[in-house]
Amino acid sequence: MEPRWTHVASSILDAVAYDPTGRCLLLRFRTGAIFEYGNVPSVVYEELLAAPSKGRYFSEYVRPDYPYRRVRAAEGAPAVAR
């Protein structure tokens, strides 16, 4: 199932999506990169949407506290050999 993206006004984030069943927060950055943050309570998603500065909220309350994985690299990023 495709995520339901919500576009946000931010200098670093383009859109956010949340899966309450899996407690996954998806963040799409202005670079085109997409990261999935796991085990995120719905209140964090709601607070992110309500925050006056989405980037600051992300930097202070999401990035340091939740495990993540890159879903898609930034546009124009070099390919990584595996």
GROMACS elastic network, one bead per residue, 0.5 to 0.9 nm:
[ bonds ]
;  ai    aj funct       b0    kb
    2     5     6  0.88546   500
    3    17     6  0.60746   500
    3    18     6  0.74082   500
    3    19     6  0.76391   500
    3    26     6  0.81832   500
    4    16     6  0.82638   500
    4    17     6  0.56820   500
    4    18     6  0.75558   500
    4    19     6  0.87512   500
    5    15     6  0.58842   500
    5    16     6  0.54393   500
    5    18     6  0.80987   500
    5    26     6  0.85548   500
    5    27     6  0.89291   500
    5    28     6  0.87728   500
    6    14     6  0.85507   500
    6    15     6  0.52331   500
    6    16     6  0.52870   500
    6    17     6  0.61550   500
    6    49     6  0.88099   500
    7    13     6  0.84562   500
    7    14     6  0.58471   500
    7    16     6  0.65160   500
    7    17     6  0.89336   500
    8    13     6  0.68846   500
    8    14     6  0.58511   500
    8    15     6  0.53620   500
    8    16     6  0.72678   500
    8    49     6  0.75074   500
    8    54     6  0.78530   500
    9    12     6  0.89226   500
    9    13     6  0.75412   500
    9    14     6  0.72627   500
    9    15     6  0.84616   500
    9    53     6  0.84560   500
    9    54     6  0.76354   500
   10    13     6  0.52618   500
   10    14     6  0.67155   500
   10    15     6  0.88266   500
   10    30     6  0.87145   500
   10    53     6  0.69574   500
   10    54     6  0.59296   500
   10    55     6  0.64703   500
   11    14     6  0.79718   500
   11    29     6  0.89885   500
   11    30     6  0.75419   500
   11    53     6  0.89390   500
   11    54     6  0.84151   500
   11    55     6  0.71173   500
   12    28     6  0.89362   500
   12    29     6  0.57547   500
   12    30     6  0.55127   500
   12    31     6  0.79778   500
   12    54     6  0.82130   500
   12    55     6  0.61048   500
   13    16     6  0.77327   500
   13    27     6  0.70325   500
   13    28     6  0.60544   500
   13    30     6  0.54166   500
   13    31     6  0.85316   500
   13    54     6  0.73075   500
   13    55     6  0.67764   500
   14    27     6  0.78191   500
   14    28     6  0.55609   500
   14    29     6  0.51177   500
   14    30     6  0.50524   500
   14    31     6  0.85256   500
   14    32     6  0.81890   500
   15    26     6  0.84046   500
   15    27     6  0.61895   500
   15    28     6  0.51974   500
   15    29     6  0.70259   500
   15    30     6  0.84194   500
   16    25     6  0.73023   500
   16    26     6  0.56417   500
   16    28     6  0.61468   500
   16    29     6  0.87878   500
   16    45     6  0.84720   500
   16    49     6  0.83265   500
   17    24     6  0.83348   500
   17    25     6  0.59755   500
   17    26     6  0.50262   500
   17    27     6  0.66380   500
   17    28     6  0.85016   500
   17    45     6  0.82793   500
   18    22     6  0.87208   500
   18    23     6  0.71565   500
   18    24     6  0.57737   500
   18    26     6  0.60934   500
   18    27     6  0.88411   500
   18    40     6  0.89082   500
   18    42     6  0.77833   500
   18    45     6  0.68890   500
   19    22     6  0.55710   500
   19    23     6  0.54772   500
   19    24     6  0.51670   500
   19    25     6  0.65724   500
   19    26     6  0.82541   500
   19    42     6  0.86266   500
   20    24     6  0.68457   500
   20    25     6  0.85995   500
   20    40     6  0.87004   500
   20    41     6  0.79111   500
   20    42     6  0.65176   500
   21    24     6  0.79657   500
   22    25     6  0.89267   500
   22    38     6  0.78767   500
   22    39     6  0.74406   500
   22    40     6  0.87836   500
   23    37     6  0.84926   500
   23    38     6  0.62612   500
   23    39     6  0.50497   500
   23    40     6  0.51631   500
   23    41     6  0.61367   500
   23    42     6  0.70907   500
   24    36     6  0.64296   500
   24    37     6  0.56176   500
   24    39     6  0.60960   500
   24    40     6  0.59005   500
   24    41     6  0.83584   500
   24    42     6  0.89560   500
   25    35     6  0.82433   500
   25    36     6  0.56740   500
   25    37     6  0.50416   500
   25    38     6  0.65435   500
   25    39     6  0.82394   500
   25    40     6  0.63835   500
   25    41     6  0.88107   500
   25    42     6  0.87066   500
   25    44     6  0.89328   500
   25    45     6  0.70486   500
   26    34     6  0.68601   500
   26    35     6  0.57526   500
   26    37     6  0.63061   500
   26    38     6  0.88646   500
   26    71     6  0.89257   500
   27    33     6  0.82187   500
   27    34     6  0.55701   500
   27    35     6  0.53749   500
   27    36     6  0.64783   500
   27    37     6  0.80284   500
   28    31     6  0.80816   500
   28    32     6  0.62693   500
   28    33     6  0.58025   500
   28    35     6  0.66544   500
   28    36     6  0.89772   500
   28    72     6  0.89461   500
   29    32     6  0.54004   500
   29    33     6  0.53977   500
   29    34     6  0.62889   500
   29    35     6  0.82721   500
   29    74     6  0.81371   500
   30    33     6  0.73710   500
   30    74     6  0.85609   500
   31    34     6  0.88136   500
   31    73     6  0.85491   500
   31    74     6  0.51359   500
   31    75     6  0.60847   500
   31    76     6  0.87785   500
   32    72     6  0.76487   500
   32    73     6  0.70667   500
   32    75     6  0.53691   500
   33    70     6  0.75684   500
   33    71     6  0.75153   500
   33    72     6  0.51783   500
   33    75     6  0.68420   500
   34    69     6  0.87853   500
   34    70     6  0.61060   500
   34    71     6  0.52904   500
   34    73     6  0.67652   500
   34    74     6  0.76489   500
   35    68     6  0.65851   500
   35    69     6  0.57098   500
   35    71     6  0.53343   500
   35    72     6  0.70366   500
   35    73     6  0.86884   500
   36    67     6  0.83527   500
   36    68     6  0.53775   500
   36    69     6  0.54586   500
   36    70     6  0.63987   500
   36    71     6  0.65556   500
   37    40     6  0.67877   500
   37    62     6  0.79358   500
   37    63     6  0.82450   500
   37    66     6  0.59598   500
   37    67     6  0.56108   500
   37    69     6  0.67534   500
   37    70     6  0.89641   500
   38    66     6  0.61381   500
   38    67     6  0.55702   500
   38    68     6  0.60628   500
   38    69     6  0.84981   500
   39    66     6  0.68950   500
   39    67     6  0.76896   500
   40    43     6  0.82800   500
   40    44     6  0.66542   500
   40    45     6  0.76581   500
   40    62     6  0.83240   500
   40    66     6  0.68696   500
   41    44     6  0.56256   500
   41    45     6  0.71387   500
   42    45     6  0.51491   500
   42    46     6  0.63002   500
   42    47     6  0.86281   500
   43    47     6  0.59851   500
   43    48     6  0.84401   500
   44    47     6  0.50593   500
   44    48     6  0.60268   500
   44    49     6  0.86445   500
   44    61     6  0.79942   500
   44    62     6  0.78608   500
   45    48     6  0.50918   500
   45    49     6  0.63418   500
   45    50     6  0.87333   500
   46    49     6  0.52246   500
   46    50     6  0.62897   500
   46    51     6  0.86209   500
   47    50     6  0.50095   500
   47    51     6  0.58654   500
   47    57     6  0.82378   500
   48    51     6  0.51808   500
   48    52     6  0.86139   500
   48    53     6  0.83960   500
   48    54     6  0.59425   500
   48    55     6  0.88507   500
   48    57     6  0.62150   500
   48    58     6  0.71192   500
   48    61     6  0.88656   500
   48    62     6  0.88831   500
   49    52     6  0.84142   500
   49    54     6  0.70967   500
   50    53     6  0.86567   500
   50    54     6  0.81334   500
   51    54     6  0.56246   500
   51    55     6  0.89409   500
   51    56     6  0.84995   500
   51    57     6  0.66113   500
   52    56     6  0.86799   500
   52    57     6  0.84545   500
   53    56     6  0.53502   500
   53    57     6  0.62626   500
   53    58     6  0.86144   500
   54    57     6  0.51527   500
   54    58     6  0.60569   500
   54    59     6  0.85831   500
   55    58     6  0.50629   500
   55    59     6  0.61058   500
   55    60     6  0.86030   500
   56    59     6  0.50597   500
   56    60     6  0.60810   500
   56    61     6  0.83540   500
   57    60     6  0.52386   500
   57    61     6  0.56723   500
   57    62     6  0.71689   500
   58    61     6  0.55408   500
   58    63     6  0.59958   500
   58    64     6  0.87160   500
   59    62     6  0.62098   500
   59    63     6  0.54632   500
   59    64     6  0.71505   500
   60    63     6  0.68593   500
   60    64     6  0.68345   500
   60    65     6  0.85389   500
   61    64     6  0.64877   500
   61    65     6  0.63698   500
   61    66     6  0.86124   500
   62    65     6  0.54303   500
   62    66     6  0.59943   500
   63    66     6  0.62255   500
   63    67     6  0.80312   500
   63    68     6  0.81746   500
   64    67     6  0.83802   500
   70    73     6  0.68430   500
   72    75     6  0.86684   500
   73    76     6  0.83092   500
   73    77     6  0.64188   500
   73    78     6  0.87501   500
   73    79     6  0.87588   500
   74    77     6  0.53953   500
   74    78     6  0.89257   500
   75    78     6  0.88658   500
   76    79     6  0.88662   500
   77    80     6  0.88689   500
